[in-house]
Amino acid sequence: MEYADIIAREADSLPSEKQAEVLDFIAFLKMRQSRAGEASVPKTPAEIEAFFRSFNVDTSNYKFDRDEANAR
């Protein structure tokens, strides 16, 4: 027996308001699953560059100062 069949059988034994809660929970799980797919981490150098380019911060004159960084 597949999970869908088991879930349907179990839901049938619940009162209507609890069946509605089961449907709400299924919608929640679907939403969470779709968000997980959307929030993928950039993997290629081009994706990483595009991600940081979206912040519109000019770092062309930035000079890293190790002593200053360690002082913080």
N, C-alpha and C positions, 0 to 999 in steps of 0.2 A: 504494500500500500504506500502511495506517495504522500509526501507531507501535505500537499494541497487537500487531499482527501481526508486526512486526519484532522486538519484544521477545520474543514467544512463540517465534519461530523461533530467535532467538539463544539463549534460555534452554534450548531443546531440545538444543542442541549442548553444553551444560555437564553435568558430572557432578552427581549428586543433591545432594551437599553444597553445591555452588556455586549450584544452583537454590534451595536453602533460603536462602542468603545474599541472593539477588535478592529473594525474598519478604520477608525481614527489611528490606531497604532500601526496598522499596515501602511497608511498614508505617511505617517511619520517615518517609518523605516525606509520607504521609497524616497522621501525627500532627503534623508540623511545619506542614502546611498548615492543619489545623484550629485549631492554637494561634494562627496568624497571624490567622485570622478572629475568634477570641475576644478578642484583645488590641487591640480597636479603640479609638481615641482618642475621648473624649467630644467631641461636636461642637456640641450645643446648650447654651444657658445652663443649662437644667434638668439636663442630664446632667453638666455641670461642677459645679453646685451639689451634686448627689447624690453625686458622687465625693468632694468635699471634706467633705461632711457625714458620710461614713462614717468619718472619722478621729476624730470626737467631741472636737474641740479647741475650747475656748471662747476666741474672739479678740475678744469684745465690749469688753474694756477695753484692748485693744492700741492704742498710739499710736506711729506711725512717727516716728523721730527720725533725720533725715538725717545730722546730725553724728555721732551714735553709729554709724550704719551705715558711714559713710566712715572712721571711726577704726579699724574692724576691718580 
